[in-house]
Amino acid sequence: MNWINWMCLGSGLGLGLTAGWWLWHTKPRPENSQSVAPTTGADSLSNRYQQLELAYQMAVEMSQFKGGFLSRTSHELRSPLNGIIGVHQLILADLCENTAEEREFITQAHESALKMVQILDEVIGVARVEQGTDVLELQPVQLAGLLSQVKDLTHLKAENRNLWLTVELPDPEIYVLADPKWFRQVLLNLVNSAIDTMQQGKITLSAIAVDSEFAHVVLEDERPADFWRESIDLLKTVTISDESPKSDSFEPLKARSSGFNFLLSQTLMEVMNGRLERLENSADTQEPLNRIQCSIPVIALEA
């Protein structure tokens, strides 16, 4: 074997060893891939579990909210219905002293029936909006103008009950994206609830903490801080008695409960991409104060 053959043999061995070393270092390691795969799979499974748990909690919360809403609605409808039944029992039992008293009872029954129709109309309207049957007319609304309308519609009622109603108007340049009809109704529900359930004190409606996303309308009054707790936390359900109304008495119409108004308003705010919540009082607050915050998206108008 001459030197040329030895040279070719050496070159072949060198190329073979080099190629083998390169292939051995570049091929994937089975043991490494097996150690990474379980970790990635475990992380993915953990994330999916967290998403499912969050979805479950949201479903439970929504179910509780719907249950509380139905209980409140049933309670509100039962009150005027009992009034109608009670009046009819008085008339049918010939307990009216004269025709004038009988006519007075019929008038009271008529008022109870009208209240039932009003409650049903409002509940049906909110339900249609929530289901999308009635499309909301979301548009830029001047917040100061809307609060001014609420003041005009409620200040006489507050004065008649010797209550001090203050509406602090925000910057007129602030506009929110809302349905003006339903947003005004939400604010009216909150203010009227305070007026109907207070004997004395002060009610303040103001817009504060306006940021780039939401405008916050706050209602402050001197009711106890836990006044709304039952309707907000939904820890209790309304118990409806099966007893028939007594035929020897007639219960006057009551103002619509604050819890019912809150649930209606909360539903409307959620449909308008807003929220309605109770604010906690600061630790240095001496007197009990009820604070409800209504948040609605702000919109910047083009110049």
C-alpha positions in Angstrom: 0.0 0.0 0.0 1.6 3.2 -1.2 1.5 6.6 0.5 -1.5 7.7 -1.6 -3.7 4.9 -0.3 -2.6 5.7 3.3 -3.5 9.3 2.7 -7.0 8.4 1.4 -7.5 6.0 4.3 -6.6 8.7 6.9 -8.8 11.3 5.2 -11.8 8.9 5.3 -11.3 8.0 8.9 -11.0 11.7 9.8 -14.2 12.6 7.9 -16.0 9.7 9.5 -15.0 10.5 13.0 -15.9 14.2 12.5 -19.3 13.4 11.1 -20.1 10.9 13.8 -19.1 13.4 16.6 -21.3 16.1 15.0 -24.3 13.8 14.6 -24.0 12.6 18.2 -24.0 16.1 19.6 -26.9 17.4 17.4 -29.5 14.6 17.8 -32.3 15.3 20.3 -31.9 13.7 23.7 -34.9 11.4 24.6 -34.3 11.7 28.3 -34.5 15.5 28.1 -37.7 15.6 26.1 -39.3 13.2 28.5 -38.4 15.4 31.4 -39.9 18.6 29.8 -43.1 17.2 28.5 -44.7 16.3 31.9 -43.9 19.8 33.2 -45.5 21.5 30.3 -48.5 19.2 30.5 -48.9 19.8 34.2 -48.8 23.6 33.7 -51.5 23.4 31.0 -53.7 21.2 33.1 -53.3 23.6 36.1 -54.3 26.6 34.0 -57.3 24.8 32.6 -58.4 23.8 36.1 -58.1 27.4 37.3 -60.3 28.6 34.3 -62.9 25.9 35.0 -63.0 26.9 38.7 -63.4 30.6 37.8 -66.2 29.7 35.4 -67.9 27.6 38.1 -67.7 30.4 40.7 -69.1 32.9 38.2 -72.0 30.5 37.4 -72.8 30.0 41.1 -72.7 33.8 41.7 -75.0 34.4 38.8 -77.4 31.7 40.0 -77.5 33.3 43.5 -78.2 36.7 41.9 -81.1 35.3 39.8 -82.5 33.5 42.8 -82.5 36.7 44.9 -84.0 38.7 42.1 -86.9 36.2 41.7 -87.5 36.2 45.4 -87.6 39.9 45.6 -89.9 40.2 42.6 -92.3 37.6 44.1 -92.3 39.5 47.4 -93.0 42.9 45.6 -95.9 41.4 43.7 -97.4 39.6 46.6 -97.8 42.8 48.7 -100.3 44.6 46.3 -101.9 41.3 45.5 -102.7 40.7 49.2 -104.1 44.2 49.3 -106.5 43.4 46.5 -107.6 40.1 48.1 -108.0 41.7 51.5 -110.3 44.5 50.1 -112.4 42.0 48.2 -112.8 39.9 51.3 -114.0 42.9 53.2 -116.6 43.7 50.5 -117.8 40.1 50.0 -118.2 39.7 53.8 -120.5 42.8 53.9 -118.2 44.5 56.4 -118.5 47.9 54.8 -120.6 50.3 56.8 -122.0 52.1 53.8 -121.6 52.6 50.1 -119.0 55.3 50.5 -116.7 53.0 52.5 -117.2 50.3 49.9 -116.2 52.7 47.2 -113.1 53.7 49.2 -112.0 50.0 49.4 -112.6 49.5 45.7 -110.3 52.6 45.1 -107.6 51.1 47.3 -107.8 47.8 45.4 -107.5 49.7 42.1 -104.4 51.4 43.4 -102.9 48.0 44.3 -103.7 46.6 40.9 -102.0 49.6 39.2 -98.9 49.1 41.4 -98.7 45.4 40.3 -98.9 46.5 36.7 -96.1 49.0 37.2 -93.9 46.4 38.8 -94.5 43.9 36.1 -93.9 46.4 33.3 -90.6 47.4 34.8 -89.4 43.8 35.4 -90.5 42.8 31.9 -88.7 45.8 30.5 -85.4 45.0 32.3 -85.7 41.3 31.3 -86.2 42.2 27.6 -83.1 44.5 27.7 -81.0 41.8 29.4 -82.0 39.2 26.9 -81.4 41.5 24.0 -85.0 41.6 22.8 -85.0 45.4 23.3 -81.8 46.9 21.9 -80.1 49.5 24.1 -79.5 52.9 22.5 -75.9 53.4 23.7 -74.9 56.9 22.9 -72.8 59.8 24.4 -74.7 61.3 27.3 -73.6 64.5 29.1 -73.3 63.4 32.8 -74.0 66.8 34.2 -77.2 67.2 32.2 -78.5 63.7 33.3 -77.8 64.5 36.9 -79.7 67.8 36.5 -82.7 65.9 35.2 -82.6 63.5 38.2 -82.6 66.5 40.5 -85.6 68.1 38.8 -87.6 64.9 39.1 -86.8 64.2 42.8 -86.2 67.5 44.7 -89.9 68.2 45.3 -90.5 64.8 46.7 -87.5 65.2 49.0 -88.8 68.6 50.2 -92.2 67.2 50.9 -90.6 64.6 53.3 -88.3 67.3 54.9 -85.2 65.7 53.4 -82.1 67.7 52.2 -81.3 66.6 48.7 -78.0 67.8 47.2 -77.0 67.0 43.6 -73.4 68.0 42.8 -73.0 68.5 39.0 -69.7 67.4 37.5 -67.7 69.0 34.7 -70.1 69.6 31.7 -67.3 68.2 29.4 -67.7 64.7 30.8 -69.7 62.4 28.6 -70.6 58.7 29.3 -71.6 55.9 27.0 -75.0 54.8 28.1 -78.7 54.5 27.2 -80.1 57.8 28.6 -83.5 56.4 29.4 -82.3 53.4 31.4 -79.3 55.2 33.0 -81.6 57.9 34.2 -84.0 55.3 35.5 -81.2 53.6 37.5 -80.3 56.9 39.2 -84.0 57.7 39.9 -84.4 54.3 41.5 -81.5 54.9 43.8 -82.6 58.4 44.8 -86.3 57.5 45.2 -85.4 54.5 47.4 -83.5 56.8 49.8 -86.3 59.3 49.9 -89.0 56.6 50.5 -87.1 54.9 53.4 -85.7 58.0 55.2 -87.6 60.1 57.8 -84.9 62.7 58.1 -81.4 63.5 57.0 -79.4 64.4 54.0 -79.0 62.7 50.5 -76.1 63.6 48.2 -75.7 62.6 44.6 -72.3 63.4 43.0 -69.9 62.3 40.4 -66.3 61.6 41.6 -63.1 59.9 40.7 -63.5 60.3 36.9 -60.7 58.4 35.2 -59.9 57.5 31.6 -62.3 54.5 31.7 -65.2 55.0 34.1 -67.2 57.8 35.6 -68.4 57.1 39.2 -71.7 58.5 40.4 -72.0 58.1 44.2 -75.2 58.3 46.3 -74.6 59.1 50.0 -77.3 59.1 52.6 -77.7 58.6 56.3 -79.2 55.2 56.4 -77.3 52.5 58.2 -74.2 51.2 56.3 -75.7 47.7 56.2 -79.0 48.8 54.8 -78.4 47.1 51.4 -76.5 44.1 52.7 -79.3 41.6 52.2 -79.8 42.5 48.6 -76.1 42.9 47.8 -74.7 39.8 49.5 -77.8 37.7 48.9 -77.1 35.8 52.0 -80.8 35.5 52.8 -83.8 34.7 50.7 -87.2 36.3 51.1 -89.6 34.0 53.0 -93.2 34.3 51.8 -95.9 33.3 54.2 -98.7 31.1 53.0 -101.3 32.7 55.3 -104.2 34.4 53.7 -104.7 38.1 54.4 -107.0 38.8 57.3 -110.5 39.9 56.2 -110.9 42.5 59.1 -108.0 44.7 58.2 -106.4 46.3 55.1 -102.7 46.9 54.9 -101.8 50.2 53.0 -99.6 50.1 50.0 -95.9 50.2 50.9 -93.1 51.8 49.0 -91.2 49.5 46.8 -88.3 47.9 48.7 -84.7 49.2 48.3 -83.5 45.7 47.7 -85.8 45.2 44.7 -84.7 48.6 43.2 -81.1 47.7 43.7 -81.4 44.4 41.9 -83.2 46.0 39.0 -80.6 48.8 38.8 -77.7 46.3 39.1 -79.0 44.3 36.1 -79.4 47.4 34.0 -75.9 48.6 34.8 -74.4 45.3 33.8 -76.1 45.4 30.5 -74.7 48.8 29.8 -71.1 47.5 30.6 -71.2 49.3 34.0 -71.5 48.2 37.6 -73.4 49.0 40.8 -71.8 48.4 44.2 -71.8 49.4 47.8 -68.7 51.3 49.1 -67.2 50.5 52.4 -66.9 53.4 54.9 -63.5 54.5 56.0 -62.3 53.7 59.5 -62.5 57.3 60.7 -66.2 57.7 59.8 -68.1 58.4 63.0 -71.7 58.4 61.8 -73.3 55.5 59.8 -73.3 56.3 56.1 -74.7 54.5 53.2 -72.7 54.8 50.0 -73.7 53.3 46.6 -71.4 53.8 43.6 -72.7 53.6 40.0 -69.9 53.2 37.4 -70.4 53.9 33.7 -67.9 54.0 30.8 -66.7 57.4 29.8 -66.3 58.5 26.1 -64.2 61.2 24.6 -65.9 63.3 22.0 -64.0 64.2 18.9 -63.2 67.9 18.6 
